[in-house]
Amino acid sequence: GAGGAGGIGGKSPVRGYEEISGRLPSRSPSPPGPAPNLEGSLKQRADTFNELLTTELSYLRDLSVIIGLYKRPLEETHRNVFPQHYVEDVFMNVEDLFEANLKFCSEILPVEHLPDEIQPIGSIFLRHLKAFERYVPYCSGQKNAAEILERLTRDERISSILDEIKALPESKMIDISGYLIKPFQRITRYALFIKELVKLTPETWEDYGRLVEAKNKIGQIMETANEEKRTSDTIQKMIDIQNSFIWQSEEDQIKWSSSCKYISEGPFKSTNASGTVRKRYFFLFNEMIVISKPKGAKHVKVASIPIDKAMIWELPDSVKNAKMGFQLVRTDSPDKYSMIFTSVDEMNRHKNSIFDALSLVVARR
């Protein structure tokens, strides 16, 4: 029954969900009487606003699922199975988001019963901007949360708890990852709703200027969220790369500055003067290229070449498959590395990435 995933002794997650979703404002039906006869862009505007309200309520229900069905049961009933120090990494500030959106929703719902031309939609968005900034840390922690979840669900006990919760009717067969991405999707959607409303609202209406301002401000929050997400994804990627190298010595550790950014990577084959072919792998950063020798799932560092000391040359025709590769040459030593790929397309893709990184360094000088 509904108590299944709650386990013995704890209250069922469904009860927890109902307590939280019970706080949602209800949408009052439209007053009786003839509906305003709208057409063209005003009808579209009314439809867009209606869609904003409908999706807002269903988004709050999604947040209730995250908190009531997943977060709290994992903190309470299953605290012995689910490592508690990861709760914050996985769920981040989702309870804050719920409180912020609850206030926003309670304020914006009654507006639909006002005459369209005096609906203060832009003003309400502007009032809640500070609260919407809480989406930035949530979005930037997203990739880290996904990776931690992926590791945790390798534990049979944890994955079966999550499967039980997913099977509850309130969960609508969406798994925990499907729910955790919802806040990022919502803030992205606000930007689209507001853009649409600006387009469909007559410029003479009182709210028009505020809608335009709200559109710009939400755009800024979105940009910050995207930028932080990219930065944190990059940091995570760099840590993963560092961990994939077999420790040789302090001297051989990959060292990067705080401004170093990951660009791309890939396998290639290298040939030496006597024609021996070796399997190699490279990682391209904006400050260097690291060449490694794959060893199982790990890497052994072969060379680290600063971008400002690198050049690309053609391979001599005597090299087999010369057309599918190039030489990476160091300008500060006689070292050369032949890089041969599986196709001309693949070679061009990597060559262009390296060229872009080289030209940025030249531009910085």
C-alpha positions as CSV (number, residue, x, y, z in Angstrom):
1,G,0.0,0.0,0.0
2,A,0.9,3.7,0.2
3,G,3.1,3.0,3.3
4,G,5.5,0.7,1.3
5,A,8.3,3.2,0.6
6,G,7.9,4.8,3.9
7,G,9.1,1.7,5.7
8,I,8.1,0.7,9.2
9,G,8.1,3.4,11.9
10,G,8.2,6.4,9.5
11,K,5.1,8.1,8.2
12,S,4.5,7.2,4.6
13,P,6.0,9.5,2.0
14,V,2.6,10.1,0.5
15,R,1.5,11.7,3.8
16,G,4.5,13.9,3.7
17,Y,3.7,14.8,0.1
18,E,0.1,15.6,0.9
19,E,1.1,17.9,3.8
20,I,3.3,19.9,1.5
21,S,1.1,20.0,-1.6
22,G,-1.8,20.8,0.8
23,R,-0.2,24.3,1.2
24,L,-0.7,25.1,-2.5
25,P,-3.1,27.9,-3.3
26,S,-6.2,26.8,-5.2
27,R,-7.2,28.4,-8.4
28,S,-10.6,30.0,-8.1
29,P,-12.9,29.4,-11.1
30,S,-13.6,32.4,-13.3
31,P,-16.5,34.5,-12.2
32,P,-19.8,33.8,-14.1
33,G,-20.9,36.1,-16.8
34,P,-19.9,36.6,-20.4
35,A,-16.2,35.9,-21.0
36,P,-14.4,38.9,-22.5
37,N,-14.4,38.6,-26.3
38,L,-10.7,38.8,-27.1
39,E,-9.1,38.3,-30.4
40,G,-5.8,38.3,-32.1
41,S,-2.8,39.1,-29.9
42,L,-4.9,39.9,-26.8
43,K,-6.4,36.4,-26.9
44,Q,-2.9,35.0,-27.3
45,R,-1.8,37.0,-24.3
46,A,-4.6,35.7,-22.2
47,D,-3.7,32.1,-23.3
48,T,-0.1,32.7,-22.4
49,F,-0.9,34.0,-19.0
50,N,-3.3,31.1,-18.4
51,E,-0.5,28.7,-19.4
52,L,1.9,30.4,-17.0
53,L,-0.6,29.9,-14.1
54,T,-1.5,26.3,-15.0
55,T,2.2,25.3,-15.3
56,E,3.1,27.2,-12.1
57,L,0.7,25.1,-10.1
58,S,1.9,21.9,-11.6
59,Y,5.5,23.0,-11.0
60,L,4.7,23.5,-7.3
61,R,3.3,20.0,-7.2
62,D,6.6,18.7,-8.7
63,L,8.5,20.5,-5.9
64,S,6.1,18.9,-3.4
65,V,7.1,15.5,-4.8
66,I,10.8,16.3,-4.6
67,I,10.5,17.4,-0.9
68,G,7.7,15.2,0.3
69,L,8.3,11.9,-1.5
70,Y,12.0,12.0,-1.9
71,K,14.0,14.5,0.3
72,R,12.2,14.1,3.6
73,P,11.8,10.3,3.6
74,L,15.6,10.0,2.7
75,E,16.4,12.3,5.6
76,E,14.0,10.6,8.1
77,T,12.9,7.1,7.3
78,H,15.9,6.0,5.3
79,R,18.6,8.0,7.1
80,N,20.5,4.8,7.9
81,V,20.7,3.8,4.2
82,F,21.1,7.2,2.5
83,P,24.3,9.0,3.5
84,Q,23.0,12.2,5.2
85,H,26.0,14.4,4.2
86,Y,24.8,13.9,0.5
87,V,21.3,15.1,1.1
88,E,22.3,18.8,0.6
89,D,24.4,18.0,-2.4
90,V,21.6,16.2,-4.2
91,F,18.6,18.4,-3.2
92,M,20.4,21.7,-2.6
93,N,18.1,24.6,-1.8
94,V,14.9,23.0,-3.2
95,E,12.9,23.9,0.0
96,D,13.9,27.5,-0.5
97,L,12.7,27.4,-4.1
98,F,9.4,25.9,-2.9
99,E,8.8,28.7,-0.4
100,A,9.7,31.4,-2.9
101,N,7.4,30.0,-5.6
102,L,4.6,29.5,-3.1
103,K,4.6,33.2,-2.4
104,F,4.9,34.1,-6.1
105,C,2.1,31.8,-7.0
106,S,-0.3,33.1,-4.2
107,E,0.3,36.6,-5.5
108,I,0.0,36.0,-9.2
109,L,-3.0,33.6,-9.2
110,P,-5.7,36.2,-8.2
111,V,-4.5,38.6,-11.0
112,E,-6.3,36.5,-13.7
113,H,-9.6,37.9,-12.5
114,L,-8.6,41.5,-13.1
115,P,-9.3,43.2,-16.4
116,D,-6.4,42.3,-18.7
117,E,-5.2,45.9,-19.2
118,I,-4.6,46.4,-15.4
119,Q,-3.0,43.0,-14.6
120,P,0.3,43.8,-12.8
121,I,2.1,40.7,-14.1
122,G,5.4,42.6,-14.7
123,S,5.2,44.2,-11.2
124,I,4.8,40.9,-9.5
125,F,7.7,39.3,-11.3
126,L,9.9,42.3,-10.4
127,R,8.8,42.0,-6.7
128,H,10.0,38.4,-6.7
129,L,13.3,38.8,-8.5
130,K,15.4,38.5,-5.4
131,A,13.7,35.2,-4.6
132,F,14.3,33.9,-8.2
133,E,18.1,34.5,-7.7
134,R,17.9,31.4,-5.5
135,Y,17.8,29.4,-8.7
136,V,21.4,30.3,-9.5
137,P,23.0,28.1,-6.8
138,Y,20.5,25.3,-7.6
139,C,21.4,25.3,-11.3
140,S,25.1,25.5,-10.7
141,G,25.0,22.4,-8.5
142,Q,23.0,20.3,-11.0
143,K,25.8,18.3,-12.5
144,N,27.5,17.6,-9.2
145,A,24.1,16.4,-7.8
146,A,23.6,14.1,-10.9
147,E,27.0,12.5,-10.4
148,I,26.5,11.9,-6.7
149,L,23.1,10.3,-7.4
150,E,24.6,8.1,-10.1
151,R,27.3,6.9,-7.6
152,L,24.7,6.4,-4.7
153,T,22.3,4.4,-6.8
154,R,24.9,1.8,-7.4
155,D,23.9,0.7,-3.9
156,E,21.1,-1.8,-4.4
157,R,19.3,-0.6,-1.2
158,I,19.2,3.0,-2.3
159,S,18.1,2.2,-5.8
160,S,15.3,0.0,-4.6
161,I,14.0,2.8,-2.2
162,L,14.1,5.2,-5.2
163,D,12.3,2.7,-7.4
164,E,9.6,2.2,-4.8
165,I,9.0,5.9,-4.5
166,K,8.9,6.3,-8.3
167,A,6.2,3.6,-8.4
168,L,3.9,5.7,-6.2
169,P,1.0,7.2,-8.2
170,E,1.9,10.7,-7.0
171,S,5.3,10.3,-8.6
172,K,3.7,9.7,-12.1
173,M,6.5,7.2,-12.9
174,I,9.1,10.0,-13.3
175,D,12.3,9.2,-11.6
176,I,14.3,11.4,-9.1
177,S,16.6,12.8,-11.9
178,G,13.5,13.8,-13.9
179,Y,12.3,15.8,-10.9
180,L,15.6,17.4,-10.0
181,I,15.9,19.0,-13.4
182,K,12.5,20.7,-13.1
183,P,13.7,23.9,-11.3
184,F,16.3,24.6,-14.1
185,Q,13.5,24.0,-16.7
186,R,11.2,26.3,-14.8
187,I,13.5,29.3,-14.6
188,T,14.2,28.9,-18.3
189,R,10.5,28.9,-19.0
190,Y,9.9,32.1,-17.1
191,A,12.2,33.8,-19.5
192,L,10.1,32.5,-22.4
193,F,6.8,33.4,-20.8
194,I,7.9,37.0,-20.1
195,K,9.3,37.4,-23.6
196,E,6.0,36.3,-25.1
197,L,4.0,38.6,-22.8
198,V,6.1,41.6,-23.7
199,K,5.4,40.8,-27.4
200,L,1.6,40.5,-26.8
201,T,1.0,43.4,-24.4
202,P,0.0,46.8,-25.9
203,E,2.8,49.3,-25.1
204,T,0.2,51.8,-23.8
205,W,-0.8,49.5,-20.9
206,E,0.6,50.4,-17.5
207,D,2.4,47.1,-17.0
208,Y,4.2,47.1,-20.3
209,G,7.4,48.9,-19.0
210,R,7.6,46.6,-16.0
211,L,7.3,43.5,-18.2
212,V,10.2,44.7,-20.3
213,E,12.2,45.3,-17.1
214,A,11.3,41.9,-15.8
215,K,12.3,40.3,-19.1
216,N,15.8,41.9,-18.9
217,K,16.3,41.0,-15.2
218,I,15.1,37.4,-15.6
219,G,17.4,37.2,-18.6
220,Q,20.3,38.2,-16.4
221,I,19.4,35.6,-13.8
222,M,19.3,33.0,-16.5
223,E,22.7,34.1,-17.9
224,T,24.2,33.9,-14.4
225,A,22.6,30.5,-13.8
226,N,23.9,29.2,-17.1
227,E,27.4,30.7,-16.6
228,E,27.7,29.2,-13.0
229,K,26.4,25.9,-14.3
230,R,29.1,25.9,-17.1
231,T,31.8,26.9,-14.6
232,S,30.8,24.3,-12.1
233,D,30.6,21.6,-14.8
234,T,34.1,22.7,-16.0
235,I,35.5,22.5,-12.5
236,Q,33.9,19.0,-12.0
237,K,35.3,17.9,-15.4
238,M,38.8,19.1,-14.5
239,I,38.7,17.2,-11.2
240,D,37.5,14.1,-13.0
241,I,40.4,14.4,-15.5
242,Q,42.9,14.9,-12.7
243,N,41.6,11.8,-11.0
244,S,41.9,9.7,-14.1
245,F,45.7,10.1,-14.2
246,I,47.9,7.5,-12.5
247,W,50.0,9.4,-9.8
248,Q,53.6,9.2,-10.9
249,S,55.3,12.0,-8.9
250,E,54.7,15.6,-7.8
251,E,56.7,16.6,-10.9
252,D,54.3,14.7,-13.3
253,Q,51.1,15.9,-11.8
254,I,49.0,18.0,-14.2
255,K,49.1,21.6,-12.9
256,W,46.7,24.2,-14.0
257,S,45.9,27.8,-13.0
258,S,42.5,29.0,-11.9
259,S,41.9,30.4,-15.4
260,C,42.5,27.1,-17.1
261,K,39.4,25.7,-18.9
262,Y,38.7,22.3,-20.4
263,I,38.0,22.3,-24.2
264,S,38.0,18.8,-25.6
265,E,39.7,15.4,-25.7
266,G,40.0,12.3,-27.8
267,P,42.0,9.2,-28.8
268,F,44.6,9.2,-31.5
269,K,47.5,7.1,-32.8
270,S,51.1,8.2,-32.8
271,T,54.0,6.9,-34.9
272,N,57.7,7.3,-34.2
273,A,60.6,7.6,-36.7
274,S,60.8,3.8,-37.1
275,G,57.1,3.6,-37.8
276,T,55.9,2.0,-34.6
277,V,52.2,2.9,-34.0
278,R,51.1,3.7,-30.4
279,K,47.7,4.4,-28.9
280,R,47.6,7.8,-27.3
281,Y,44.9,10.2,-25.9
282,F,44.9,14.0,-25.6
283,F,43.2,16.6,-23.4
284,L,43.0,20.1,-24.8
285,F,42.7,23.0,-22.4
286,N,42.9,26.7,-23.1
287,E,46.4,26.8,-21.6
288,M,47.9,23.4,-22.6
289,I,47.6,20.1,-24.3
290,V,48.2,17.0,-22.3
291,I,49.1,13.8,-24.1
292,S,48.6,10.5,-22.3
293,K,49.0,6.8,-22.7
294,P,45.7,5.0,-21.8
295,K,46.2,2.3,-19.2
296,G,42.9,0.5,-18.6
297,A,40.4,3.2,-17.7
298,K,43.2,5.4,-16.4
299,H,45.9,7.6,-18.0
300,V,49.6,7.9,-17.7
301,K,51.0,11.4,-18.6
302,V,53.3,11.4,-21.6
303,A,53.7,15.2,-22.1
304,S,52.1,18.5,-21.2
305,I,52.6,21.2,-23.8
306,P,51.8,24.8,-23.0
307,I,49.6,26.2,-25.7
308,D,51.9,29.2,-26.3
309,K,54.7,26.8,-27.0
310,A,52.8,24.7,-29.6
311,M,52.5,24.7,-33.3
312,I,50.7,22.5,-35.9
313,W,52.6,21.1,-38.9
314,E,51.6,18.8,-41.7
315,L,52.8,15.2,-41.4
316,P,55.4,14.1,-44.0
317,D,53.8,12.0,-46.8
318,S,56.0,9.1,-45.8
319,V,53.8,8.6,-42.7
320,K,51.0,6.1,-43.2
321,N,47.6,7.9,-43.2
322,A,49.3,11.3,-43.2
323,K,46.2,12.9,-44.6
324,M,44.2,12.0,-41.4
325,G,46.6,13.6,-39.0
326,F,49.1,16.4,-38.2
327,Q,52.2,17.0,-36.1
328,L,52.1,18.9,-32.8
329,V,55.5,20.6,-32.6
330,R,57.0,22.3,-29.5
331,T,58.6,25.7,-30.2
332,D,60.9,25.5,-27.1
333,S,62.3,22.0,-27.7
334,P,62.8,19.5,-30.5
335,D,59.8,17.4,-29.4
336,K,57.3,16.5,-32.0
337,Y,54.1,14.4,-31.6
338,S,52.3,12.9,-34.6
339,M,48.6,12.7,-34.1
340,I,46.7,10.5,-36.5
341,F,42.9,10.1,-36.3
342,T,40.3,7.7,-37.7
343,S,39.0,10.1,-40.4
344,V,39.7,13.4,-42.1
345,D,36.6,14.9,-40.4
346,E,37.7,13.9,-36.9
347,M,41.2,15.2,-37.7
348,N,39.8,18.6,-38.8
349,R,37.5,18.9,-35.8
350,H,40.5,18.4,-33.4
351,K,42.8,20.5,-35.5
352,N,40.3,23.4,-35.5
353,S,39.9,23.2,-31.7
354,I,43.7,23.4,-31.2
355,F,43.9,26.2,-33.7
356,D,41.2,28.2,-31.8
357,A,43.1,27.7,-28.6
358,L,46.4,28.8,-30.2
359,S,44.8,31.9,-31.8
360,L,43.3,33.0,-28.4
361,V,46.8,32.8,-26.8
362,V,48.2,34.9,-29.7
363,A,45.4,37.4,-29.3
364,R,46.2,37.7,-25.5
365,R,49.8,38.6,-26.1
